[in-house]
Amino acid sequence: MEPHIDATPAPPLDAVPAPRPWSQPQPPTAHTTSTTDRGSFCLAVCSCGWKGPARRSRDVARKDATGHAATEAP
Ligand SMILES: [Zn+2]
């Protein structure tokens, strides 16, 4: 009995482009700050995950955000 050798070879896996798990890559140095209210307090938050201390004044929290962005920016 002869072996069957006419089988169509499967395409290599490299021929199929892998799907990207990320849709919108963000640069790690981007610091988009904003302020958020937490009860009667206000605190600064950043897109990098940083959070400032709770402040009674939104203006002070905004200064925390500005200082963080200025410190972390290259
Ligand atoms: Zn940041």
N, CA, C, O and the ligand as a Tripos MOL2 file, in Angstrom:
@<TRIPOS>MOLECULE
protein
  297   295    75     0     0
PROTEIN
NO_CHARGES

@<TRIPOS>ATOM
      1 N           0.8540   -1.2080    0.0000 N.3       1 MET1
      2 CA          0.0000    0.0000    0.0000 C.3       1 MET1
      3 C           0.8770    1.2410    0.0000 C.2       1 MET1
      4 O           1.8170    1.3500    0.7870 O.2       1 MET1
      5 N           0.5580    2.1870   -0.9010 N.am      2 GLU2
      6 CA          1.3620    3.3950   -0.9740 C.3       2 GLU2
      7 C           0.8160    4.4790   -0.0420 C.2       2 GLU2
      8 O          -0.3970    4.6190    0.1180 O.2       2 GLU2
      9 N           1.7080    5.2280    0.5590 N.am      3 PRO3
     10 CA          1.2280    6.3380    1.4160 C.3       3 PRO3
     11 C           0.6340    7.4600    0.5880 C.2       3 PRO3
     12 O           1.0650    7.7060   -0.5380 O.2       3 PRO3
     13 N          -0.3280    8.1220    1.1300 N.am      4 HIS4
     14 CA         -0.9750    9.2390    0.4300 C.3       4 HIS4
     15 C          -0.1310   10.5000    0.6270 C.2       4 HIS4
     16 O           0.0150   10.9970    1.7430 O.2       4 HIS4
     17 N           0.4270   11.0130   -0.4910 N.am      5 ILE5
     18 CA          1.3320   12.1620   -0.3890 C.3       5 ILE5
     19 C           0.7960   13.3860   -1.1310 C.2       5 ILE5
     20 O           1.5060   14.3780   -1.2910 O.2       5 ILE5
     21 N          -0.4260   13.3170   -1.5720 N.am      6 ASP6
     22 CA         -0.9860   14.4470   -2.3160 C.3       6 ASP6
     23 C          -1.7730   15.4150   -1.4400 C.2       6 ASP6
     24 O          -2.4930   16.2770   -1.9430 O.2       6 ASP6
     25 N          -1.6300   15.2640   -0.1280 N.am      7 ALA7
     26 CA         -2.3810   16.1540    0.7630 C.3       7 ALA7
     27 C          -1.8750   17.5950    0.6190 C.2       7 ALA7
     28 O          -0.6760   17.8320    0.4780 O.2       7 ALA7
     29 N          -2.7780   18.5170    0.6550 N.am      8 THR8
     30 CA         -2.4120   19.9330    0.5640 C.3       8 THR8
     31 C          -1.8070   20.3880    1.8930 C.2       8 THR8
     32 O          -2.4270   20.2480    2.9480 O.2       8 THR8
     33 N          -0.6010   20.9280    1.8310 N.am      9 PRO9
     34 CA          0.0090   21.3860    3.0830 C.3       9 PRO9
     35 C          -0.7240   22.5930    3.6520 C.2       9 PRO9
     36 O          -1.1860   23.4630    2.9130 O.2       9 PRO9
     37 N          -0.8210   22.6310    4.9530 N.am     10 ALA10
     38 CA         -1.4830   23.7610    5.6130 C.3      10 ALA10
     39 C          -0.5790   24.9860    5.5250 C.2      10 ALA10
     40 O           0.6440   24.8580    5.5910 O.2      10 ALA10
     41 N          -1.1660   26.1670    5.3770 N.am     11 PRO11
     42 CA         -0.3500   27.3970    5.3200 C.3      11 PRO11
     43 C           0.3640   27.6180    6.6520 C.2      11 PRO11
     44 O          -0.1590   27.2820    7.7140 O.2      11 PRO11
     45 N           1.5510   28.1800    6.5790 N.am     12 PRO12
     46 CA          2.2720   28.4460    7.8310 C.3      12 PRO12
     47 C           1.5280   29.4530    8.6880 C.2      12 PRO12
     48 O           0.8020   30.3060    8.1780 O.2      12 PRO12
     49 N           1.7170   29.3450    9.9910 N.am     13 LEU13
     50 CA          1.0060   30.2310   10.9080 C.3      13 LEU13
     51 C           1.4450   31.6850   10.7230 C.2      13 LEU13
     52 O           0.6980   32.6100   11.0430 O.2      13 LEU13
     53 N           2.6560   31.8790   10.2070 N.am     14 ASP14
     54 CA          3.1470   33.2510   10.0420 C.3      14 ASP14
     55 C           2.3790   34.0050    8.9660 C.2      14 ASP14
     56 O           2.4070   35.2340    8.9120 O.2      14 ASP14
     57 N           1.6720   33.2310    8.0850 N.am     15 ALA15
     58 CA          0.9480   33.8900    7.0030 C.3      15 ALA15
     59 C          -0.3080   34.5960    7.5140 C.2      15 ALA15
     60 O          -0.8530   35.4750    6.8470 O.2      15 ALA15
     61 N          -0.7520   34.2020    8.6920 N.am     16 VAL16
     62 CA         -1.9680   34.8150    9.2450 C.3      16 VAL16
     63 C          -1.5590   35.9370   10.1970 C.2      16 VAL16
     64 O          -0.8700   35.6910   11.1870 O.2      16 VAL16
     65 N          -1.9820   37.1660    9.9010 N.am     17 PRO17
     66 CA         -1.6340   38.2680   10.8040 C.3      17 PRO17
     67 C          -2.3320   38.1230   12.1480 C.2      17 PRO17
     68 O          -3.5310   37.8500   12.2150 O.2      17 PRO17
     69 N          -1.5660   38.3090   13.2150 N.am     18 ALA18
     70 CA         -2.1540   38.1780   14.5500 C.3      18 ALA18
     71 C          -2.9690   39.4220   14.8790 C.2      18 ALA18
     72 O          -2.5390   40.5380   14.5870 O.2      18 ALA18
     73 N          -4.1190   39.2480   15.4720 N.am     19 PRO19
     74 CA         -4.9280   40.4160   15.8540 C.3      19 PRO19
     75 C          -4.2620   41.1850   16.9840 C.2      19 PRO19
     76 O          -3.6460   40.6030   17.8770 O.2      19 PRO19
     77 N          -4.3980   42.4940   16.9280 N.am     20 ARG20
     78 CA         -3.7820   43.3220   17.9670 C.3      20 ARG20
     79 C          -4.7060   43.4290   19.1780 C.2      20 ARG20
     80 O          -5.8660   43.8160   19.0330 O.2      20 ARG20
     81 N          -4.2180   43.0970   20.3480 N.am     21 PRO21
     82 CA         -5.0720   43.2050   21.5400 C.3      21 PRO21
     83 C          -5.3640   44.6510   21.9130 C.2      21 PRO21
     84 O          -6.3570   44.9370   22.5830 O.2      21 PRO21
     85 N          -4.5010   45.5600   21.4800 N.am     22 TRP22
     86 CA         -4.7150   46.9650   21.7950 C.3      22 TRP22
     87 C          -5.2330   47.6930   20.5530 C.2      22 TRP22
     88 O          -4.8270   47.3790   19.4340 O.2      22 TRP22
     89 N          -6.1110   48.6470   20.7450 N.am     23 SER23
     90 CA         -6.6870   49.3840   19.6250 C.3      23 SER23
     91 C          -6.0990   50.7850   19.5380 C.2      23 SER23
     92 O          -5.8720   51.3020   18.4440 O.2      23 SER23
     93 N          -5.8540   51.3980   20.6900 N.am     24 GLN24
     94 CA         -5.3240   52.7580   20.6780 C.3      24 GLN24
     95 C          -4.1270   52.8330   21.6260 C.2      24 GLN24
     96 O          -4.2870   53.1470   22.8060 O.2      24 GLN24
     97 N          -2.9480   52.5510   21.1190 N.am     25 PRO25
     98 CA         -1.7650   52.6270   21.9720 C.3      25 PRO25
     99 C          -1.5020   54.0490   22.4260 C.2      25 PRO25
    100 O          -1.5290   54.9760   21.6170 O.2      25 PRO25
    101 N          -1.2490   54.2260   23.7030 N.am     26 GLN26
    102 CA         -0.9890   55.5500   24.2350 C.3      26 GLN26
    103 C           0.4680   55.6360   24.6670 C.2      26 GLN26
    104 O           1.0020   54.6940   25.2520 O.2      26 GLN26
    105 N           1.1040   56.7510   24.3810 N.am     27 PRO27
    106 CA          2.4900   56.9090   24.8280 C.3      27 PRO27
    107 C           2.5490   56.9110   26.3530 C.2      27 PRO27
    108 O           1.6940   57.5100   27.0040 O.2      27 PRO27
    109 N           3.5450   56.2490   26.9220 N.am     28 PRO28
    110 CA          3.6120   56.1300   28.3870 C.3      28 PRO28
    111 C           3.8910   57.4520   29.0750 C.2      28 PRO28
    112 O           3.7200   57.5740   30.2880 O.2      28 PRO28
    113 N           4.3230   58.4520   28.3000 N.am     29 THR29
    114 CA          4.6810   59.7280   28.9100 C.3      29 THR29
    115 C           3.5250   60.7150   28.9230 C.2      29 THR29
    116 O           3.6760   61.8540   29.3650 O.2      29 THR29
    117 N           2.3610   60.2710   28.4330 N.am     30 ALA30
    118 CA          1.2260   61.1830   28.3850 C.3      30 ALA30
    119 C           0.6170   61.3350   29.7730 C.2      30 ALA30
    120 O           0.2740   60.3460   30.4200 O.2      30 ALA30
    121 N           0.4870   62.5480   30.2140 N.am     31 HIS31
    122 CA         -0.1200   62.8140   31.5190 C.3      31 HIS31
    123 C          -1.2600   63.8030   31.3210 C.2      31 HIS31
    124 O          -1.0610   65.0170   31.2720 O.2      31 HIS31
    125 N          -2.4490   63.2490   31.2110 N.am     32 THR32
    126 CA         -3.6260   64.0860   31.0790 C.3      32 THR32
    127 C          -4.2930   64.1810   32.4390 C.2      32 THR32
    128 O          -4.8900   63.2170   32.9200 O.2      32 THR32
    129 N          -4.1880   65.3350   33.0480 N.am     33 THR33
    130 CA         -4.6910   65.4990   34.4080 C.3      33 THR33
    131 C          -6.0670   66.1300   34.4040 C.2      33 THR33
    132 O          -6.4470   66.8620   33.4900 O.2      33 THR33
    133 N          -6.8020   65.8170   35.4630 N.am     34 SER34
    134 CA         -8.1010   66.4290   35.6680 C.3      34 SER34
    135 C          -8.4060   66.3550   37.1550 C.2      34 SER34
    136 O          -7.6660   65.7390   37.9220 O.2      34 SER34
    137 N          -9.4800   66.9740   37.5480 N.am     35 THR35
    138 CA         -9.8670   66.9400   38.9580 C.3      35 THR35
    139 C         -11.2040   66.2390   39.0900 C.2      35 THR35
    140 O         -12.0470   66.3000   38.1950 O.2      35 THR35
    141 N         -11.3830   65.5760   40.2140 N.am     36 THR36
    142 CA        -12.6470   64.8810   40.4530 C.3      36 THR36
    143 C         -13.0960   65.1530   41.8790 C.2      36 THR36
    144 O         -12.2770   65.3110   42.7850 O.2      36 THR36
    145 N         -14.3760   65.2040   42.0600 N.am     37 ASP37
    146 CA        -14.9250   65.4640   43.3870 C.3      37 ASP37
    147 C         -15.1060   64.1490   44.1380 C.2      37 ASP37
    148 O         -15.5760   63.1520   43.5900 O.2      37 ASP37
    149 N         -14.7210   64.1800   45.3930 N.am     38 ARG38
    150 CA        -14.9060   63.0040   46.2610 C.3      38 ARG38
    151 C         -15.5880   63.4970   47.5270 C.2      38 ARG38
    152 O         -14.9400   63.8630   48.5070 O.2      38 ARG38
    153 N         -16.9190   63.4940   47.4750 N.am     39 GLY39
    154 CA        -17.6450   64.0620   48.6010 C.3      39 GLY39
    155 C         -17.4460   65.5630   48.6460 C.2      39 GLY39
    156 O         -17.6690   66.2570   47.6540 O.2      39 GLY39
    157 N         -17.0300   66.0600   49.7850 N.am     40 SER40
    158 CA        -16.7800   67.4970   49.9090 C.3      40 SER40
    159 C         -15.3460   67.8430   49.5550 C.2      40 SER40
    160 O         -14.9340   68.9990   49.6590 O.2      40 SER40
    161 N         -14.5810   66.8320   49.1340 N.am     41 PHE41
    162 CA        -13.1840   67.0550   48.7790 C.3      41 PHE41
    163 C         -13.0190   67.0050   47.2600 C.2      41 PHE41
    164 O         -13.8940   66.5460   46.5260 O.2      41 PHE41
    165 N         -11.8880   67.4850   46.8320 N.am     42 CYS42
    166 CA        -11.5530   67.4460   45.4190 C.3      42 CYS42
    167 C         -10.1230   66.9430   45.3040 C.2      42 CYS42
    168 O          -9.2500   67.3590   46.0660 O.2      42 CYS42
    169 N          -9.8860   66.0610   44.3670 N.am     43 LEU43
    170 CA         -8.5340   65.5560   44.2000 C.3      43 LEU43
    171 C          -8.1860   65.4740   42.7220 C.2      43 LEU43
    172 O          -9.0470   65.3480   41.8500 O.2      43 LEU43
    173 N          -6.8970   65.5510   42.4870 N.am     44 ALA44
    174 CA         -6.4160   65.5160   41.1190 C.3      44 ALA44
    175 C          -6.1680   64.0680   40.6970 C.2      44 ALA44
    176 O          -5.6940   63.2550   41.4910 O.2      44 ALA44
    177 N          -6.4900   63.7570   39.4500 N.am     45 VAL45
    178 CA         -6.2340   62.4310   38.8960 C.3      45 VAL45
    179 C          -5.5110   62.5970   37.5710 C.2      45 VAL45
    180 O          -5.6170   63.6300   36.9100 O.2      45 VAL45
    181 N          -4.7710   61.5560   37.1950 N.am     46 CYS46
    182 CA         -4.0230   61.6020   35.9490 C.3      46 CYS46
    183 C          -4.3070   60.3460   35.1450 C.2      46 CYS46
    184 O          -4.6840   59.3120   35.6950 O.2      46 CYS46
    185 N          -4.1230   60.4500   33.8430 N.am     47 SER47
    186 CA         -4.3720   59.3110   32.9590 C.3      47 SER47
    187 C          -3.3900   58.1780   33.2090 C.2      47 SER47
    188 O          -3.6390   57.0430   32.8030 O.2      47 SER47
    189 N          -2.2650   58.4740   33.8810 N.am     48 CYS48
    190 CA         -1.2760   57.4360   34.1610 C.3      48 CYS48
    191 C          -1.6430   56.6400   35.3950 C.2      48 CYS48
    192 O          -0.9780   55.6580   35.7240 O.2      48 CYS48
    193 N          -2.7060   57.0570   36.0900 N.am     49 GLY49
    194 CA         -3.1200   56.3310   37.2790 C.3      49 GLY49
    195 C          -2.7780   57.0600   38.5710 C.2      49 GLY49
    196 O          -3.1650   56.6200   39.6530 O.2      49 GLY49
    197 N          -2.0710   58.1480   38.4670 N.am     50 TRP50
    198 CA         -1.6900   58.9170   39.6450 C.3      50 TRP50
    199 C          -2.8910   59.6390   40.2190 C.2      50 TRP50
    200 O          -3.7700   60.1000   39.4910 O.2      50 TRP50
    201 N          -2.9110   59.7280   41.5370 N.am     51 LYS51
    202 CA         -3.9640   60.4880   42.2070 C.3      51 LYS51
    203 C          -3.3170   61.3980   43.2300 C.2      51 LYS51
    204 O          -2.3950   61.0090   43.9470 O.2      51 LYS51
    205 N          -3.8110   62.5860   43.2770 N.am     52 GLY52
    206 CA         -3.3120   63.5250   44.2520 C.3      52 GLY52
    207 C          -4.0650   63.3980   45.5680 C.2      52 GLY52
    208 O          -5.0670   62.6890   45.6580 O.2      52 GLY52
    209 N          -3.5790   64.0830   46.5720 N.am     53 PRO53
    210 CA         -4.2580   64.0530   47.8650 C.3      53 PRO53
    211 C          -5.5840   64.7990   47.7980 C.2      53 PRO53
    212 O          -5.7640   65.7080   46.9880 O.2      53 PRO53
    213 N          -6.5040   64.3960   48.6630 N.am     54 ALA54
    214 CA         -7.8100   65.0500   48.6940 C.3      54 ALA54
    215 C          -7.6500   66.4660   49.2310 C.2      54 ALA54
    216 O          -7.0320   66.6950   50.2700 O.2      54 ALA54
    217 N          -8.2120   67.3840   48.5080 N.am     55 ARG55
    218 CA         -8.1270   68.7990   48.8910 C.3      55 ARG55
    219 C          -9.5270   69.3460   49.1160 C.2      55 ARG55
    220 O         -10.5110   68.8880   48.5350 O.2      55 ARG55
    221 N          -9.5690   70.3320   49.9740 N.am     56 ARG56
    222 CA        -10.8550   71.0070   50.1540 C.3      56 ARG56
    223 C         -11.1100   72.0090   49.0420 C.2      56 ARG56
    224 O         -12.2500   72.3990   48.7910 O.2      56 ARG56
    225 N         -10.0510   72.4190   48.3860 N.am     57 SER57
    226 CA        -10.1840   73.4130   47.3140 C.3      57 SER57
    227 C          -9.8510   72.7750   45.9770 C.2      57 SER57
    228 O          -8.8240   72.1120   45.8320 O.2      57 SER57
    229 N         -10.7110   72.9750   45.0170 N.am     58 ARG58
    230 CA        -10.4420   72.4410   43.6780 C.3      58 ARG58
    231 C          -9.2240   73.1390   43.0530 C.2      58 ARG58
    232 O          -8.4920   72.5530   42.2550 O.2      58 ARG58
    233 N          -9.0340   74.3820   43.4330 N.am     59 ASP59
    234 CA         -7.8960   75.1120   42.8780 C.3      59 ASP59
    235 C          -6.5860   74.4870   43.3480 C.2      59 ASP59
    236 O          -5.6260   74.3970   42.5830 O.2      59 ASP59
    237 N          -6.5510   74.0590   44.5970 N.am     60 VAL60
    238 CA         -5.3410   73.4180   45.1170 C.3      60 VAL60
    239 C          -5.1320   72.0620   44.4460 C.2      60 VAL60
    240 O          -4.0070   71.6900   44.1150 O.2      60 VAL60
    241 N          -6.2250   71.3310   44.2510 N.am     61 ALA61
    242 CA         -6.1190   70.0370   43.5700 C.3      61 ALA61
    243 C          -5.6150   70.2130   42.1440 C.2      61 ALA61
    244 O          -4.8530   69.3960   41.6280 O.2      61 ALA61
    245 N          -6.0520   71.2800   41.5340 N.am     62 ARG62
    246 CA         -5.6050   71.5460   40.1650 C.3      62 ARG62
    247 C          -4.1070   71.8620   40.1400 C.2      62 ARG62
    248 O          -3.3970   71.5120   39.1980 O.2      62 ARG62
    249 N          -3.6530   72.5260   41.1880 N.am     63 LYS63
    250 CA         -2.2180   72.8010   41.2790 C.3      63 LYS63
    251 C          -1.4380   71.5040   41.4870 C.2      63 LYS63
    252 O          -0.3320   71.3460   40.9710 O.2      63 LYS63
    253 N          -2.0270   70.5750   42.2510 N.am     64 ASP64
    254 CA         -1.3800   69.2670   42.4140 C.3      64 ASP64
    255 C          -1.2350   68.5790   41.0530 C.2      64 ASP64
    256 O          -0.1880   68.0110   40.7430 O.2      64 ASP64
    257 N          -2.2950   68.6390   40.2520 N.am     65 ALA65
    258 CA         -2.2590   68.0170   38.9250 C.3      65 ALA65
    259 C          -1.2100   68.6780   38.0420 C.2      65 ALA65
    260 O          -0.4750   68.0040   37.3220 O.2      65 ALA65
    261 N          -1.1510   69.9910   38.1050 N.am     66 THR66
    262 CA         -0.1820   70.7160   37.2830 C.3      66 THR66
    263 C           1.2420   70.3580   37.7080 C.2      66 THR66
    264 O           2.1290   70.1610   36.8780 O.2      66 THR66
    265 N           1.4320   70.2800   39.0260 N.am     67 GLY67
    266 CA          2.7640   69.9290   39.5240 C.3      67 GLY67
    267 C           3.1580   68.5170   39.1480 C.2      67 GLY67
    268 O           4.3190   68.2580   38.8310 O.2      67 GLY67
    269 N           2.2000   67.5990   39.1800 N.am     68 HIS68
    270 CA          2.4940   66.2160   38.8030 C.3      68 HIS68
    271 C           2.8740   66.1350   37.3240 C.2      68 HIS68
    272 O           3.8640   65.4940   36.9670 O.2      68 HIS68
    273 N           2.0890   66.7810   36.4700 N.am     69 ALA69
    274 CA          2.3600   66.7430   35.0310 C.3      69 ALA69
    275 C           3.7210   67.3680   34.7360 C.2      69 ALA69
    276 O           4.4530   66.8970   33.8660 O.2      69 ALA69
    277 N           4.0540   68.4300   35.4670 N.am     70 ALA70
    278 CA          5.3360   69.0970   35.2300 C.3      70 ALA70
    279 C           6.4930   68.2290   35.7290 C.2      70 ALA70
    280 O           7.5880   68.2540   35.1680 O.2      70 ALA70
    281 N           6.2350   67.4630   36.7900 N.am     71 THR71
    282 CA          7.3030   66.6230   37.3480 C.3      71 THR71
    283 C           7.5290   65.3810   36.5200 C.2      71 THR71
    284 O           8.6720   64.9680   36.3230 O.2      71 THR71
    285 N           6.4490   64.7730   36.0270 N.am     72 GLU72
    286 CA          6.5600   63.5070   35.3190 C.3      72 GLU72
    287 C           6.8660   63.6910   33.8460 C.2      72 GLU72
    288 O           7.3550   62.7660   33.1980 O.2      72 GLU72
    289 N           6.5940   64.8490   33.3150 N.am     73 ALA73
    290 CA          6.8360   65.0700   31.8920 C.3      73 ALA73
    291 C           8.3420   65.0730   31.6070 C.2      73 ALA73
    292 O           9.1340   65.5380   32.4270 O.2      73 ALA73
    293 N           8.7230   64.5600   30.4570 N.am     74 PRO74
    294 CA         10.1470   64.5330   30.1030 C.3      74 PRO74
    295 C          10.7040   65.9330   29.8630 C.2      74 PRO74
    296 O          11.8860   66.0840   29.5560 O.2      74 PRO74
    297 ZN          0.6020   61.2070   35.3120 Zn       75 ZN75
@<TRIPOS>BOND
     1     1     2 1
     2     2     3 1
     3     3     4 2
     4     3     5 am
     5     5     6 1
     6     6     7 1
     7     7     8 2
     8     7     9 am
     9     9    10 1
    10    10    11 1
    11    11    12 2
    12    11    13 am
    13    13    14 1
    14    14    15 1
    15    15    16 2
    16    15    17 am
    17    17    18 1
    18    18    19 1
    19    19    20 2
    20    19    21 am
    21    21    22 1
    22    22    23 1
    23    23    24 2
    24    23    25 am
    25    25    26 1
    26    26    27 1
    27    27    28 2
    28    27    29 am
    29    29    30 1
    30    30    31 1
    31    31    32 2
    32    31    33 am
    33    33    34 1
    34    34    35 1
    35    35    36 2
    36    35    37 am
    37    37    38 1
    38    38    39 1
    39    39    40 2
    40    39    41 am
    41    41    42 1
    42    42    43 1
    43    43    44 2
    44    43    45 am
    45    45    46 1
    46    46    47 1
    47    47    48 2
    48    47    49 am
    49    49    50 1
    50    50    51 1
    51    51    52 2
    52    51    53 am
    53    53    54 1
    54    54    55 1
    55    55    56 2
    56    55    57 am
    57    57    58 1
    58    58    59 1
    59    59    60 2
    60    59    61 am
    61    61    62 1
    62    62    63 1
    63    63    64 2
    64    63    65 am
    65    65    66 1
    66    66    67 1
    67    67    68 2
    68    67    69 am
    69    69    70 1
    70    70    71 1
    71    71    72 2
    72    71    73 am
    73    73    74 1
    74    74    75 1
    75    75    76 2
    76    75    77 am
    77    77    78 1
    78    78    79 1
    79    79    80 2
    80    79    81 am
    81    81    82 1
    82    82    83 1
    83    83    84 2
    84    83    85 am
    85    85    86 1
    86    86    87 1
    87    87    88 2
    88    87    89 am
    89    89    90 1
    90    90    91 1
    91    91    92 2
    92    91    93 am
    93    93    94 1
    94    94    95 1
    95    95    96 2
    96    95    97 am
    97    97    98 1
    98    98    99 1
    99    99   100 2
   100    99   101 am
   101   101   102 1
   102   102   103 1
   103   103   104 2
   104   103   105 am
   105   105   106 1
   106   106   107 1
   107   107   108 2
   108   107   109 am
   109   109   110 1
   110   110   111 1
   111   111   112 2
   112   111   113 am
   113   113   114 1
   114   114   115 1
   115   115   116 2
   116   115   117 am
   117   117   118 1
   118   118   119 1
   119   119   120 2
   120   119   121 am
   121   121   122 1
   122   122   123 1
   123   123   124 2
   124   123   125 am
   125   125   126 1
   126   126   127 1
   127   127   128 2
   128   127   129 am
   129   129   130 1
   130   130   131 1
   131   131   132 2
   132   131   133 am
   133   133   134 1
   134   134   135 1
   135   135   136 2
   136   135   137 am
   137   137   138 1
   138   138   139 1
   139   139   140 2
   140   139   141 am
   141   141   142 1
   142   142   143 1
   143   143   144 2
   144   143   145 am
   145   145   146 1
   146   146   147 1
   147   147   148 2
   148   147   149 am
   149   149   150 1
   150   150   151 1
   151   151   152 2
   152   151   153 am
   153   153   154 1
   154   154   155 1
   155   155   156 2
   156   155   157 am
   157   157   158 1
   158   158   159 1
   159   159   160 2
   160   159   161 am
   161   161   162 1
   162   162   163 1
   163   163   164 2
   164   163   165 am
   165   165   166 1
   166   166   167 1
   167   167   168 2
   168   167   169 am
   169   169   170 1
   170   170   171 1
   171   171   172 2
   172   171   173 am
   173   173   174 1
   174   174   175 1
   175   175   176 2
   176   175   177 am
   177   177   178 1
   178   178   179 1
   179   179   180 2
   180   179   181 am
   181   181   182 1
   182   182   183 1
   183   183   184 2
   184   183   185 am
   185   185   186 1
   186   186   187 1
   187   187   188 2
   188   187   189 am
   189   189   190 1
   190   190   191 1
   191   191   192 2
   192   191   193 am
   193   193   194 1
   194   194   195 1
   195   195   196 2
   196   195   197 am
   197   197   198 1
   198   198   199 1
   199   199   200 2
   200   199   201 am
   201   201   202 1
   202   202   203 1
   203   203   204 2
   204   203   205 am
   205   205   206 1
   206   206   207 1
   207   207   208 2
   208   207   209 am
   209   209   210 1
   210   210   211 1
   211   211   212 2
   212   211   213 am
   213   213   214 1
   214   214   215 1
   215   215   216 2
   216   215   217 am
   217   217   218 1
   218   218   219 1
   219   219   220 2
   220   219   221 am
   221   221   222 1
   222   222   223 1
   223   223   224 2
   224   223   225 am
   225   225   226 1
   226   226   227 1
   227   227   228 2
   228   227   229 am
   229   229   230 1
   230   230   231 1
   231   231   232 2
   232   231   233 am
   233   233   234 1
   234   234   235 1
   235   235   236 2
   236   235   237 am
   237   237   238 1
   238   238   239 1
   239   239   240 2
   240   239   241 am
   241   241   242 1
   242   242   243 1
   243   243   244 2
   244   243   245 am
   245   245   246 1
   246   246   247 1
   247   247   248 2
   248   247   249 am
   249   249   250 1
   250   250   251 1
   251   251   252 2
   252   251   253 am
   253   253   254 1
   254   254   255 1
   255   255   256 2
   256   255   257 am
   257   257   258 1
   258   258   259 1
   259   259   260 2
   260   259   261 am
   261   261   262 1
   262   262   263 1
   263   263   264 2
   264   263   265 am
   265   265   266 1
   266   266   267 1
   267   267   268 2
   268   267   269 am
   269   269   270 1
   270   270   271 1
   271   271   272 2
   272   271   273 am
   273   273   274 1
   274   274   275 1
   275   275   276 2
   276   275   277 am
   277   277   278 1
   278   278   279 1
   279   279   280 2
   280   279   281 am
   281   281   282 1
   282   282   283 1
   283   283   284 2
   284   283   285 am
   285   285   286 1
   286   286   287 1
   287   287   288 2
   288   287   289 am
   289   289   290 1
   290   290   291 1
   291   291   292 2
   292   291   293 am
   293   293   294 1
   294   294   295 1
   295   295   296 2
@<TRIPOS>SUBSTRUCTURE
     1 MET1         2 RESIDUE 1 A MET
     2 GLU2         6 RESIDUE 1 A GLU
     3 PRO3        10 RESIDUE 1 A PRO
     4 HIS4        14 RESIDUE 1 A HIS
     5 ILE5        18 RESIDUE 1 A ILE
     6 ASP6        22 RESIDUE 1 A ASP
     7 ALA7        26 RESIDUE 1 A ALA
     8 THR8        30 RESIDUE 1 A THR
     9 PRO9        34 RESIDUE 1 A PRO
    10 ALA10       38 RESIDUE 1 A ALA
    11 PRO11       42 RESIDUE 1 A PRO
    12 PRO12       46 RESIDUE 1 A PRO
    13 LEU13       50 RESIDUE 1 A LEU
    14 ASP14       54 RESIDUE 1 A ASP
    15 ALA15       58 RESIDUE 1 A ALA
    16 VAL16       62 RESIDUE 1 A VAL
    17 PRO17       66 RESIDUE 1 A PRO
    18 ALA18       70 RESIDUE 1 A ALA
    19 PRO19       74 RESIDUE 1 A PRO
    20 ARG20       78 RESIDUE 1 A ARG
    21 PRO21       82 RESIDUE 1 A PRO
    22 TRP22       86 RESIDUE 1 A TRP
    23 SER23       90 RESIDUE 1 A SER
    24 GLN24       94 RESIDUE 1 A GLN
    25 PRO25       98 RESIDUE 1 A PRO
    26 GLN26      102 RESIDUE 1 A GLN
    27 PRO27      106 RESIDUE 1 A PRO
    28 PRO28      110 RESIDUE 1 A PRO
    29 THR29      114 RESIDUE 1 A THR
    30 ALA30      118 RESIDUE 1 A ALA
    31 HIS31      122 RESIDUE 1 A HIS
    32 THR32      126 RESIDUE 1 A THR
    33 THR33      130 RESIDUE 1 A THR
    34 SER34      134 RESIDUE 1 A SER
    35 THR35      138 RESIDUE 1 A THR
    36 THR36      142 RESIDUE 1 A THR
    37 ASP37      146 RESIDUE 1 A ASP
    38 ARG38      150 RESIDUE 1 A ARG
    39 GLY39      154 RESIDUE 1 A GLY
    40 SER40      158 RESIDUE 1 A SER
    41 PHE41      162 RESIDUE 1 A PHE
    42 CYS42      166 RESIDUE 1 A CYS
    43 LEU43      170 RESIDUE 1 A LEU
    44 ALA44      174 RESIDUE 1 A ALA
    45 VAL45      178 RESIDUE 1 A VAL
    46 CYS46      182 RESIDUE 1 A CYS
    47 SER47      186 RESIDUE 1 A SER
    48 CYS48      190 RESIDUE 1 A CYS
    49 GLY49      194 RESIDUE 1 A GLY
    50 TRP50      198 RESIDUE 1 A TRP
    51 LYS51      202 RESIDUE 1 A LYS
    52 GLY52      206 RESIDUE 1 A GLY
    53 PRO53      210 RESIDUE 1 A PRO
    54 ALA54      214 RESIDUE 1 A ALA
    55 ARG55      218 RESIDUE 1 A ARG
    56 ARG56      222 RESIDUE 1 A ARG
    57 SER57      226 RESIDUE 1 A SER
    58 ARG58      230 RESIDUE 1 A ARG
    59 ASP59      234 RESIDUE 1 A ASP
    60 VAL60      238 RESIDUE 1 A VAL
    61 ALA61      242 RESIDUE 1 A ALA
    62 ARG62      246 RESIDUE 1 A ARG
    63 LYS63      250 RESIDUE 1 A LYS
    64 ASP64      254 RESIDUE 1 A ASP
    65 ALA65      258 RESIDUE 1 A ALA
    66 THR66      262 RESIDUE 1 A THR
    67 GLY67      266 RESIDUE 1 A GLY
    68 HIS68      270 RESIDUE 1 A HIS
    69 ALA69      274 RESIDUE 1 A ALA
    70 ALA70      278 RESIDUE 1 A ALA
    71 THR71      282 RESIDUE 1 A THR
    72 GLU72      286 RESIDUE 1 A GLU
    73 ALA73      290 RESIDUE 1 A ALA
    74 PRO74      294 RESIDUE 1 A PRO
    75 ZN75       297 GROUP 0 **** ****
